[in-house]
Amino acid sequence: MTELKKEPYIKIENVVASASLEHGVDLQAVAKAFPTVEYRPKVFPGLVLRTKRPRTANLIFRTGKMVCTGAKSEKGARRVLRRVVRKLKKMGMVIHGELRIKIVNIVASVILGGRVDLDGLYEAGGKIGLGGRIMYEPEQFPGIIYRMEKPKAVILIFSSGKLVCTGTKREKEVHQAVKKLQQKLDENDIIIYDTPRGRWE
């Protein structure tokens, strides 16, 4: 039924990025300058500065390390971290050197557009040339946990054809991983395209 093959619907849900300044940050001073931040040093050593557009949470530590979560793209995460630094500069903080930003993890939801035969996929295992490791314990978890080696990713595969892809560090790696998986499922008749493609609720 390959003529019914559909393009996967991929949605980036969360991009986690880390950044570091070349010096420490006075968190008490930041908390005073921005009353809306969350800073409870007895509970958590970092300060939380939230942005509304895009909706992100940014952790800032005394060491100068920062972590951004909640962005929907690599560009968005980088843009938010640079905006946070500009805010620190506006409050009078002297920033030395360039901000070093690194994408740590990308989480995406995927709809393949067809049902997946999980038993068939697990039984085929390495025979279909997926590479990596497959775990399937339906009594404990309703999907297959597949650790892809290249690109490096962890993909949760459900019989409905929905996936969760995590562990990648570039958006293009998400697309590469999904395309590679779908191709192998197609070639081995493990995916059935007999229902209209849905959307995430």
N, C-alpha and C positions, 0 to 999 in steps of 0.2 A: 504493500500500500504506500510505496514511497511517493506516488503522485500526490498524496494528500499531505505530504510533509509541510510543516509550517515553520516560519522563522520564529525562534524563541523570543519571548517578551522578557527583557532584562531591565530591572529597576535597581539602581544603586540606593541602598537604604542607609548606609552609614560609612563614612570615611574617617578613620582615626589617623591623626597626624601628630608627630612630636616635633618640637623645636627647642633650640637652646640658645641662650644669650652667652656672651663670653664673660659674664660676671653675674653676681648674685642680685636678688631683688628684695627690697624692703617691703615685705607684705603688709606690715602695719600701716605704712604710709599709703600703700595702694588702697587698703580698706578704708582709710580716712578720706581719700580723694574720691572714691566711688562707693557711696553708701549702699548701693544695691548688690554689691558682691557678697559672696558667702565666705566667711572666714572664721572658723572655729578651731584654732590650733590644738586644743585639747582633744578634739575629736578626729581631726584630719590635718596633716601637716601642710597641705596646700590650700590655695585660695581659689574659689570658683567664680569666674566671670562669665556671665551668659550673654549671648547675642540673640536678637529676635529675627533678623533677616540676614543670613539664614539662621535658623534656630540651632544654636550650638552651645555646648558647655566647654569652657576653657579652664584647665587647671594650670595654676602658676605656682611654682615652688621657689623657695629661698635661693636655691642653687642657680636659678635662671632657666631651669627647664620648664617647658610648657607642653601641654597635651590638649589637642582639640578633638572633640567627639561630636557627632551629629551632622556633619556636613554631608551633602549629597553628591559631591564630586571632588576630585583632587584639586581642581582650581579653586573651588569654594573653600576648602580647608586651608589652603595656602593664603587665600585672600583674607580669611578671618584672622589667622595668626598675625599677619602683617598689620591688620587693623588694630589688634590688641596692642601691638608694639607702638603704633602711632598714639594710642590712648595713653600709654605709659609716658611717652615723650611729652604729650600735652600737659600731663600733671607735673612736669618738671624733671622727670628722671632722665639722666644722661645715659644714652645707649651707645655702647662701643661695638664696633665690628658689625658684620652682617648676620642676620637671623638665619640659622641653619635649619631647614625644614626637611623632614623625612616622613613619607607615608608609611604608616605602620601596618594598617590592615584595612581592607575594603570588604564590606558585607553587601551582598546583592540577593534579591529575590528573583526567581526565574519561573516562567511558565513555558513549558515545551510545546503545549498544544495537543498532547496526546497522552494516553495512559501508559505507564511503565510496568512491565512484568518484573516485579522485584525478585520473585523466586527464580525466574529465568536468568536474570542478571547475576544473581548470586551464584547460581549453579555454573554459569559460563565462566565467571571469575576472570582469571588471567588469560583464558583461552581466546578471548576476543581482542586481546592486545590493548587493553586500557592502560596497563601499567599502574603501579601503586597498590594500595591495600583496600580491601572491601570488608566491612563489618556489617553483619545483619543478624540481629537478635530480636525478631518481631514481638516476643513476649515482653521485652523491655522498652523497645523504641519502634514506632511504626514505619520507619524508613531505613534505607541503606546509608551508611556513613562511608563515603569513598574519599580516600586520600590520594589525590592525583600528584604525580611526581613532576610532570612538566606540562604546563606551568604548575608551580607548587600551589595547591589549593585543597581545601576540604569542602566536599559537596555533600549535602544531605539530599537524598533522592527519595521522593514519595511516589506511591502508585498513581496518584492523580496527575503526575507529570509536573508537579511543582518542585522546585529545587531551592535550596539556600546555599549560596556559594560564599565562602569566607577564606581568609588566609592569603589572598592575593595582595599585592602592593601597587598594582597599576590597573586602571580601568580596562585597558586593552587585554590584560591577562584574564579578567573575568570573561570577556567575550571569547577569547581563545579556548578557555577551559570548557565553557558551555558548548561551543561549536564542536570541539573534539569529542565530548561526551555524547552529544546528540548524533554525531556521525557514526560512532561505534554502535549506539543503540539501533540506529536505522539499518546499518549493514547486517546486524544479527537478528532483525525482526523482534526486538525486545520492547519497542515502542509502537503503540497502535494509535493511528490518527483517525479515530472514528467519531470524535466529538468536537464541537466548535471550540476554539480557543477561548479561555476565560480571561479574567483580569483579577488582580488582587482586590479583595474587598476593602 
